[in-house]
Amino acid sequence: MTPGIAITGKPSASLVGLFGLLGFSSGLPFLLFSAVLFLRLSQNNAGLGVVAFFAWVSLLPTFKFAWAPLLDRIGIPGFGRFWGRWRSWILLCQLGTVTSLVGLGWAAPDGNLGFTALWAVLLAFWTTTLEAAADGWRVELAPSAESQGPLVSAALWGYRCAMVAAGSGAVMLAGNAGWDTAYFAIGAVAFLGFPALLATHPDPRHTGSRATALLAGVIASIAILSAGVAIVALFGAVVLRAADSVGLTPDSNVTPGVLLLCALPFVLMTLAIPKIRAMAPDAAPLRSAVLGPYLDFFRTYGFATVGILAFVSLYRMGDVLTLTLSKPLVSTTGYSLTQIGIADGIPALAANIVGVGIGGWAAARYDRNVSLSLGALFAAIGNFAYVWLAHAPVSGAVLYVTTFADHFGNGLAAAVFVVYLSLLANPRYPACQYAFLSGFAFLLPRLLAGASAAIQRDIGYDGFFVLSGVLSLAALPLLPLLRSRPPTLTPAELVT
């Protein structure tokens, strides 16, 4: 398979393996700035309100559309000359991920929450950008459901295997050697993907020496990573000062404000769509490298965009809410770090492998609405399982069954959802449109996750996890409103 050339049939085994590796690289750090970090904060005596506010770190991936045009247009100096645009970004992001993991290990035991937040945000940023680069490459290479299915399954298998292994390993290491050791160890594993990608074949459209490209890429990466630390530190200081000025504390009830923010995008979309559709085909905004890819999406789907994005924002909401408070619930119920780590190991890994495999198979074989309904149903069952855990006696079997149900439903729903989003995107703008769709899918859920402590205070853990299960099913009535992307390009046109 030649990098940069669209495929029309089933992808080769080597390409499937490559995307499995990219999925592994993307998934390894995810829980370390989300669920594992929430558990770590709880273990270090941070209040539930603080834990919930840290869920907003996960908002960063929802805004990846803001910098996704860079991935579609330019490569990283040095790396791009030899490995091509997509792999150059992936190499940079792997270095950023390792640096951030080391920083988070250095921040343990969270005596300075601002310092912890700095490295958590940077880890989220570099992980998100790595994922966006891999997604853009995948959408560009595989414009059909037949070619997307195996690549999505491989990427999600890699992603979820790494996520489970890192989450379980970090928790078990923390229980025996401390959180700093856990983060340093995962950072060492994360670095293994860097030399593996360096060993891949050069992009045929680029020339030059491998050693020279590597040296130039590392120098450019050091400069970019240093600038990133400075920018995030400055931005964080501004945000904290603003929060203090309005009296925002971990005990504040932010739910009404969050719900208002959730409604705002739909109001703005409804007002903007007529103006976007009225633009002439040669209008400057449509030809803009920054705005054009996103305006193209609204022009393609028209007012159906509102229904599509409402469905997209609801489909994974229950899973995001469950992720925020599941580990604090398990910890307060009486389970030890070792027990949690074991549950997040083999049971979670097996559940992810089976769930993602069934989801990828169902998305390629069955009607879109059938596969999406199947994913929502099993995701809801996994969320409801935590209500059972909260009332059952402390038992390894209860924890393992709950964890299996959660990860199986989550994996199945993720696989069918990724295929659906991939087929919505225009292959002319793969990174931009997929970043927009996948980002919007988690924007409203992660906003609401920041209010999860306030919700839990009002309705308790039982009500919270019942709500998360119901929300997993809430998107299904919107299925009749969904539209598919109309045919726009042939495979031959995609190559040119």
C-alpha positions as CSV (number, residue, x, y, z in Angstrom):
1,M,0.0,0.0,0.0
2,T,1.4,3.4,-1.0
3,P,0.8,6.3,1.5
4,G,-1.5,9.0,0.2
5,I,-3.3,6.8,-2.3
6,A,-7.0,6.1,-1.7
7,I,-8.1,2.5,-1.5
8,T,-11.3,1.1,-2.9
9,G,-11.6,-2.4,-1.5
10,K,-10.5,-4.1,1.6
11,P,-7.3,-2.7,3.1
12,S,-4.1,-4.8,3.3
13,A,-3.0,-6.5,6.4
14,S,0.0,-4.2,6.8
15,L,-2.3,-1.1,6.6
16,V,-4.7,-2.6,9.2
17,G,-1.7,-3.4,11.5
18,L,-0.4,0.2,11.1
19,F,-3.7,1.7,12.1
20,G,-3.8,-0.8,15.1
21,L,-0.4,0.7,16.1
22,L,-1.7,4.3,15.7
23,G,-4.8,3.4,17.8
24,F,-2.5,2.0,20.5
25,S,-0.5,5.2,20.5
26,S,-3.6,7.3,20.8
27,G,-5.3,5.2,23.5
28,L,-2.4,4.8,25.9
29,P,-2.6,8.2,27.6
30,F,-6.4,8.7,27.5
31,L,-7.4,7.4,30.9
32,L,-4.4,9.1,32.5
33,F,-5.9,12.5,32.0
34,S,-9.5,11.3,32.6
35,A,-10.7,8.3,34.7
36,V,-7.3,7.3,36.2
37,L,-6.6,11.0,37.0
38,F,-10.0,11.3,38.7
39,L,-9.2,8.2,40.8
40,R,-5.8,9.6,41.6
41,L,-7.3,13.0,42.7
42,S,-9.8,11.2,44.9
43,Q,-7.0,9.1,46.5
44,N,-5.1,12.4,47.1
45,N,-8.1,13.8,49.0
46,A,-9.4,16.1,46.3
47,G,-13.2,16.7,46.7
48,L,-15.8,15.4,44.2
49,G,-16.3,18.9,42.9
50,V,-12.6,19.2,42.1
51,V,-12.7,15.8,40.3
52,A,-15.7,17.0,38.3
53,F,-14.0,20.2,37.3
54,F,-11.0,18.2,36.1
55,A,-13.4,16.5,33.7
56,W,-13.3,19.7,31.7
57,V,-9.7,18.9,30.7
58,S,-11.4,16.4,28.4
59,L,-13.2,19.3,26.7
60,L,-10.0,20.0,24.8
61,P,-10.4,17.2,22.3
62,T,-13.8,18.6,21.3
63,F,-12.1,21.8,20.0
64,K,-9.6,20.0,17.8
65,F,-11.4,21.3,14.8
66,A,-9.8,24.7,15.6
67,W,-6.3,23.4,14.7
68,A,-7.3,20.5,12.4
69,P,-6.8,22.7,9.3
70,L,-3.1,22.8,10.1
71,L,-3.0,19.0,9.8
72,D,-4.7,19.1,6.4
73,R,-2.3,21.7,5.1
74,I,1.2,21.5,6.6
75,G,3.7,19.1,8.0
76,I,6.2,19.3,10.9
77,P,9.6,20.6,9.7
78,G,12.1,17.8,9.4
79,F,9.7,14.9,10.0
80,G,7.5,15.9,7.1
81,R,10.3,16.0,4.6
82,F,10.9,12.2,5.0
83,W,7.8,10.6,6.5
84,G,5.1,12.9,5.0
85,R,2.6,15.2,6.6
86,W,0.4,12.8,8.6
87,R,3.2,10.8,10.1
88,S,5.2,14.0,10.9
89,W,2.3,15.2,13.2
90,I,2.1,11.8,14.8
91,L,5.8,11.8,15.6
92,L,5.6,15.2,17.2
93,C,2.5,14.2,19.2
94,Q,4.2,11.1,20.5
95,L,7.0,13.2,21.9
96,G,4.5,15.6,23.4
97,T,2.6,12.7,25.0
98,V,5.7,11.3,26.6
99,T,6.8,14.7,27.9
100,S,3.3,15.4,29.4
101,L,3.2,11.9,31.1
102,V,6.5,12.6,32.7
103,G,5.2,16.0,33.8
104,L,2.1,14.5,35.4
105,G,4.2,12.0,37.2
106,W,6.3,14.8,38.5
107,A,3.1,16.6,39.7
108,A,2.1,13.7,42.0
109,P,0.8,13.7,44.7
110,D,-1.2,16.7,43.4
111,G,-0.1,19.2,46.1
112,N,-0.3,21.9,43.5
113,L,-3.5,21.4,41.5
114,G,-2.5,24.1,39.0
115,F,0.6,22.2,38.1
116,T,-1.3,19.0,37.7
117,A,-3.8,20.7,35.5
118,L,-1.0,22.1,33.3
119,W,0.3,18.7,32.4
120,A,-3.1,17.2,32.1
121,V,-4.2,19.8,29.6
122,L,-0.9,19.3,27.6
123,L,-1.4,15.5,27.7
124,A,-5.0,15.9,26.4
125,F,-3.8,18.3,23.6
126,W,-1.1,16.1,22.2
127,T,-3.1,12.9,22.5
128,T,-6.0,14.6,20.7
129,T,-3.8,15.9,17.9
130,L,-2.2,12.5,17.4
131,E,-5.7,11.0,17.1
132,A,-6.8,13.7,14.7
133,A,-3.8,13.1,12.4
134,A,-4.5,9.3,12.4
135,D,-8.2,9.9,11.8
136,G,-7.6,12.3,8.9
137,W,-5.2,9.9,7.2
138,R,-7.7,7.1,7.7
139,V,-10.6,9.0,6.2
140,E,-8.5,10.1,3.3
141,L,-7.3,6.6,2.5
142,A,-10.6,4.8,3.0
143,P,-13.7,6.6,1.5
144,S,-16.1,3.5,1.6
145,A,-17.7,1.5,4.4
146,E,-15.9,-1.7,3.1
147,S,-12.5,-0.1,3.6
148,Q,-13.4,1.9,6.7
149,G,-14.7,-1.1,8.8
150,P,-11.4,-3.0,9.1
151,L,-9.3,0.1,9.7
152,V,-11.8,1.4,12.3
153,S,-11.8,-2.0,14.1
154,A,-8.0,-2.2,14.1
155,A,-7.6,1.4,15.4
156,L,-10.2,0.9,18.1
157,W,-8.7,-2.4,19.1
158,G,-5.3,-0.8,19.5
159,Y,-6.9,2.2,21.2
160,R,-8.9,0.3,23.7
161,C,-6.3,-2.3,24.4
162,A,-3.8,0.4,25.2
163,M,-6.3,2.4,27.2
164,V,-7.2,-0.7,29.3
165,A,-3.6,-1.8,29.7
166,A,-2.4,1.7,30.7
167,G,-5.3,2.3,33.0
168,S,-5.0,-1.1,34.7
169,G,-1.3,-0.9,34.8
170,A,-1.2,2.6,36.2
171,V,-3.6,1.8,39.0
172,M,-1.8,-1.3,40.0
173,L,1.6,0.4,39.9
174,A,0.2,3.3,41.9
175,G,-1.1,0.9,44.6
176,N,2.4,-0.7,45.0
177,A,4.9,2.1,44.1
178,G,3.1,5.4,43.9
179,W,1.4,7.5,41.3
180,D,4.7,9.1,40.1
181,T,6.2,5.7,39.2
182,A,2.9,4.7,37.4
183,Y,3.0,7.8,35.2
184,F,6.8,7.4,34.4
185,A,6.3,3.8,33.5
186,I,3.4,4.6,31.1
187,G,5.5,7.3,29.6
188,A,8.3,4.8,28.9
189,V,5.8,2.5,27.1
190,A,4.3,5.5,25.2
191,F,7.8,6.2,23.8
192,L,8.0,2.8,22.1
193,G,5.7,4.0,19.3
194,F,8.2,6.7,18.3
195,P,11.0,4.5,17.0
196,A,8.5,2.1,15.5
197,L,7.1,4.8,13.3
198,L,10.6,6.1,12.5
199,A,11.3,2.7,11.0
200,T,8.4,2.8,8.5
201,H,9.0,3.4,4.8
202,P,9.5,7.0,3.7
203,D,6.6,8.7,1.9
204,P,7.3,8.4,-1.9
205,R,6.4,12.0,-2.4
206,H,9.2,13.2,-0.1
207,T,13.0,12.8,-0.4
208,G,16.0,13.3,1.9
209,S,18.1,11.5,4.5
210,R,16.3,9.7,7.3
211,A,18.9,10.8,9.9
212,T,18.8,14.5,8.7
213,A,15.0,14.5,8.8
214,L,15.1,13.0,12.3
215,L,17.5,15.5,13.7
216,A,15.6,18.5,12.2
217,G,12.3,17.0,13.4
218,V,13.5,16.6,17.0
219,I,14.9,20.2,17.1
220,A,11.6,21.6,15.7
221,S,9.6,19.4,18.2
222,I,11.6,20.8,21.2
223,A,10.7,24.3,20.1
224,I,7.1,23.5,19.5
225,L,6.7,21.6,22.8
226,S,8.4,24.4,24.8
227,A,6.0,27.0,23.2
228,G,3.1,24.8,24.1
229,V,4.0,24.6,27.8
230,A,4.4,28.4,27.9
231,I,1.0,29.1,26.2
232,V,-0.9,26.6,28.3
233,A,0.6,28.0,31.5
234,L,-0.3,31.6,30.6
235,F,-3.8,30.6,29.5
236,G,-4.3,28.6,32.7
237,A,-3.3,31.5,34.9
238,V,-5.9,33.7,33.1
239,V,-8.7,31.1,33.5
240,L,-8.0,30.6,37.2
241,R,-8.0,34.4,37.8
242,A,-11.3,34.7,35.9
243,A,-12.8,31.8,38.0
244,D,-11.8,33.5,41.2
245,S,-13.2,36.9,40.1
246,V,-16.7,35.4,39.5
247,G,-16.6,33.3,42.7
248,L,-16.5,29.9,41.0
249,T,-15.6,27.1,43.4
250,P,-15.8,23.3,43.4
251,D,-19.0,23.6,45.5
252,S,-20.7,25.9,42.9
253,N,-23.8,24.6,41.1
254,V,-22.8,25.0,37.5
255,T,-25.6,22.8,36.0
256,P,-27.9,25.6,34.8
257,G,-25.1,27.5,33.1
258,V,-23.8,24.3,31.5
259,L,-27.3,23.4,30.1
260,L,-27.5,27.0,28.7
261,L,-24.2,26.5,27.0
262,C,-25.3,23.2,25.6
263,A,-28.3,24.8,23.9
264,L,-26.3,27.7,22.4
265,P,-24.7,25.9,19.5
266,F,-28.0,24.7,18.2
267,V,-29.5,28.2,18.3
268,L,-26.5,29.6,16.4
269,M,-26.6,26.8,13.8
270,T,-30.2,27.4,13.1
271,L,-29.6,31.1,12.5
272,A,-26.5,30.6,10.4
273,I,-27.5,27.7,8.0
274,P,-29.7,29.9,5.7
275,K,-26.9,32.4,5.3
276,I,-24.3,29.6,4.6
277,R,-26.5,27.9,2.0
278,A,-27.2,31.2,0.3
279,M,-23.5,31.8,-0.4
280,A,-22.3,31.7,-4.0
281,P,-20.1,28.6,-4.8
282,D,-17.1,30.9,-5.3
283,A,-17.6,33.0,-2.1
284,A,-14.4,33.7,-0.2
285,P,-15.4,32.0,3.0
286,L,-16.1,28.7,1.1
287,R,-12.7,28.9,-0.5
288,S,-11.0,29.6,2.9
289,A,-8.6,27.0,4.2
290,V,-9.8,27.7,7.7
291,L,-13.6,28.1,7.3
292,G,-14.2,26.3,4.0
293,P,-14.2,22.7,5.2
294,Y,-16.7,23.4,8.0
295,L,-19.0,25.6,5.8
296,D,-19.0,22.7,3.2
297,F,-20.5,20.4,5.9
298,F,-23.4,22.8,6.6
299,R,-24.0,23.4,2.9
300,T,-24.0,19.6,2.2
301,Y,-26.6,18.7,4.9
302,G,-28.5,22.0,5.3
303,F,-31.0,22.0,8.2
304,A,-30.5,18.3,8.6
305,T,-27.2,19.3,10.2
306,V,-29.1,20.3,13.4
307,G,-30.6,16.8,13.7
308,I,-27.3,15.1,12.8
309,L,-25.4,17.1,15.4
310,A,-28.1,16.6,18.1
311,F,-27.9,12.9,17.5
312,V,-24.0,13.0,17.6
313,S,-23.9,15.0,20.8
314,L,-26.4,12.6,22.6
315,Y,-25.1,9.3,21.4
316,R,-22.0,9.1,23.7
317,M,-23.3,11.4,26.5
318,G,-24.1,8.5,28.9
319,D,-20.7,7.0,28.6
320,V,-18.9,10.3,29.2
321,L,-20.9,10.9,32.4
322,T,-20.2,7.3,33.6
323,L,-16.5,7.7,32.9
324,T,-16.4,10.8,35.2
325,L,-17.8,9.3,38.4
326,S,-17.4,5.5,37.9
327,K,-14.0,5.4,39.5
328,P,-14.9,7.6,42.5
329,L,-18.0,5.4,43.0
330,V,-16.0,2.2,43.0
331,S,-13.3,3.7,45.3
332,T,-15.9,4.9,47.8
333,T,-17.8,1.6,47.7
334,G,-14.7,0.0,49.3
335,Y,-12.6,-1.5,46.5
336,S,-8.9,-1.2,46.7
337,L,-6.5,0.1,43.9
338,T,-5.3,-3.4,43.3
339,Q,-8.9,-4.7,42.8
340,I,-9.7,-1.8,40.5
341,G,-6.5,-2.4,38.5
342,I,-7.3,-6.1,38.1
343,A,-10.8,-5.3,36.9
344,D,-9.5,-2.8,34.4
345,G,-7.1,-5.4,33.1
346,I,-8.3,-8.7,31.6
347,P,-12.1,-8.2,32.1
348,A,-11.9,-4.7,30.5
349,L,-9.5,-5.8,27.7
350,A,-11.6,-8.8,26.8
351,A,-14.8,-6.7,26.8
352,N,-13.2,-4.1,24.6
353,I,-11.9,-6.6,22.1
354,V,-15.2,-8.3,21.7
355,G,-17.3,-5.1,21.8
356,V,-15.2,-3.3,19.2
357,G,-15.1,-6.4,17.0
358,I,-18.8,-6.9,17.0
359,G,-19.3,-3.2,16.5
360,G,-17.0,-3.0,13.4
361,W,-18.6,-6.1,12.0
362,A,-22.2,-4.8,12.6
363,A,-21.3,-1.4,11.0
364,A,-20.0,-3.0,7.9
365,R,-22.8,-5.7,7.6
366,Y,-26.0,-4.1,8.8
367,D,-28.1,-1.0,8.2
368,R,-26.8,2.1,9.9
369,N,-29.8,2.5,12.2
370,V,-29.6,-1.1,13.3
371,S,-25.9,-0.9,14.2
372,L,-26.3,2.4,16.0
373,S,-29.3,1.1,18.0
374,L,-27.4,-2.0,19.0
375,G,-24.5,0.2,20.3
376,A,-26.8,2.5,22.3
377,L,-28.6,-0.4,23.9
378,F,-25.4,-2.1,25.2
379,A,-23.9,1.2,26.2
380,A,-27.0,1.8,28.4
381,I,-26.7,-1.7,30.0
382,G,-23.1,-1.0,30.9
383,N,-24.1,2.3,32.5
384,F,-27.0,0.8,34.5
385,A,-24.6,-1.9,35.9
386,Y,-23.0,0.7,38.2
387,V,-26.4,1.0,40.0
388,W,-26.1,-2.7,40.8
389,L,-22.5,-2.4,41.9
390,A,-23.4,0.5,44.3
391,H,-25.8,-1.8,46.2
392,A,-24.1,-5.2,45.9
393,P,-21.7,-6.5,48.6
394,V,-18.0,-5.7,47.8
395,S,-16.9,-8.6,45.6
396,G,-14.4,-9.1,42.9
397,A,-17.1,-10.9,40.8
398,V,-19.4,-7.9,41.0
399,L,-16.6,-5.5,40.0
400,Y,-15.5,-7.7,37.1
401,V,-19.0,-8.1,35.7
402,T,-19.8,-4.4,35.9
403,T,-16.5,-3.5,34.3
404,F,-17.0,-6.0,31.5
405,A,-20.5,-4.7,30.8
406,D,-19.3,-1.1,30.8
407,H,-16.4,-1.7,28.5
408,F,-18.3,-4.1,26.1
409,G,-21.1,-1.6,25.6
410,N,-18.7,1.3,25.3
411,G,-16.5,-0.5,22.7
412,L,-19.5,-1.7,20.6
413,A,-21.0,1.8,20.6
414,A,-17.7,3.5,19.8
415,A,-17.0,1.2,16.7
416,V,-20.4,1.8,15.0
417,F,-20.2,5.5,15.9
418,V,-16.8,6.0,14.4
419,V,-17.8,4.4,11.2
420,Y,-20.9,6.6,11.0
421,L,-18.9,9.8,11.6
422,S,-16.3,8.7,9.1
423,L,-18.8,8.3,6.3
424,L,-20.4,11.7,7.1
425,A,-17.1,13.6,6.4
426,N,-16.2,14.8,2.9
427,P,-12.9,13.1,1.8
428,R,-11.7,16.4,0.5
429,Y,-11.5,17.7,4.1
430,P,-11.0,14.5,6.1
431,A,-9.1,15.8,9.2
432,C,-11.2,19.0,9.5
433,Q,-14.6,17.5,9.1
434,Y,-13.9,14.4,11.1
435,A,-12.3,16.5,13.9
436,F,-15.4,18.8,13.9
437,L,-17.8,15.8,14.1
438,S,-15.9,13.8,16.7
439,G,-15.2,17.0,18.7
440,F,-18.9,18.1,18.7
441,A,-19.8,14.5,19.7
442,F,-18.1,15.1,23.0
443,L,-18.5,18.8,23.5
444,L,-21.9,18.8,25.2
445,P,-21.3,15.5,27.2
446,R,-18.0,16.8,28.6
447,L,-19.5,20.2,29.4
448,L,-22.1,18.4,31.4
449,A,-19.5,16.1,33.0
450,G,-18.0,19.1,34.7
451,A,-21.3,19.5,36.5
452,S,-21.5,15.8,37.5
453,A,-20.7,16.5,41.1
454,A,-23.6,18.9,41.4
455,I,-25.9,16.4,39.7
456,Q,-24.7,13.6,42.0
457,R,-25.3,15.8,45.0
458,D,-28.9,16.3,43.9
459,I,-29.9,12.8,42.8
460,G,-27.2,10.5,44.4
461,Y,-25.1,7.9,42.7
462,D,-28.2,5.7,41.9
463,G,-29.9,8.6,40.1
464,F,-26.7,9.6,38.3
465,F,-26.0,6.3,36.7
466,V,-29.7,5.7,35.9
467,L,-29.6,9.1,34.1
468,S,-26.4,8.1,32.2
469,G,-28.1,4.9,31.0
470,V,-31.2,6.8,29.9
471,L,-29.1,9.3,28.1
472,S,-27.4,6.5,26.1
473,L,-30.8,5.7,24.7
474,A,-32.0,9.3,24.2
475,A,-30.4,9.6,20.8
476,L,-32.4,6.8,19.2
477,P,-35.6,8.8,18.5
478,L,-33.4,11.0,16.3
479,L,-32.4,8.2,14.0
480,P,-35.1,9.0,11.4
481,L,-33.7,12.5,11.0
482,L,-30.2,11.3,10.0
483,R,-28.9,11.8,6.5
484,S,-26.0,10.2,4.7
485,R,-23.4,12.1,2.8
486,P,-24.4,12.4,-0.9
487,P,-21.9,11.0,-3.4
488,T,-19.4,13.7,-4.2
489,L,-16.2,12.1,-5.5
490,T,-15.1,8.9,-7.2
491,P,-12.0,7.1,-5.9
492,A,-10.1,8.3,-9.0
493,E,-11.0,11.9,-8.3
494,L,-9.9,11.5,-4.7
495,V,-6.4,10.5,-5.8
496,T,-6.1,13.6,-7.9
